[in-house]
């Protein structure tokens, strides 16, 4: 599963909009859209925040 697919799957499992996920990660919803479409990759700091969201789901 690609990073884009993982991010989208996390968001959908939580029932969050791109805007809600953006607030949780401290980025804009446009950034979430760009990550989910593969146009850009999360920075190292953002990736660490995403990884913490994944850990909370376990």
Secondary structure, DSSP 8 states (H G I E B T S, - for coil): --HHHHHHHHHHHHT--HHHHHHHHTS-HHHHHHHHHTSS---HHHHHHHHHHHHHH-
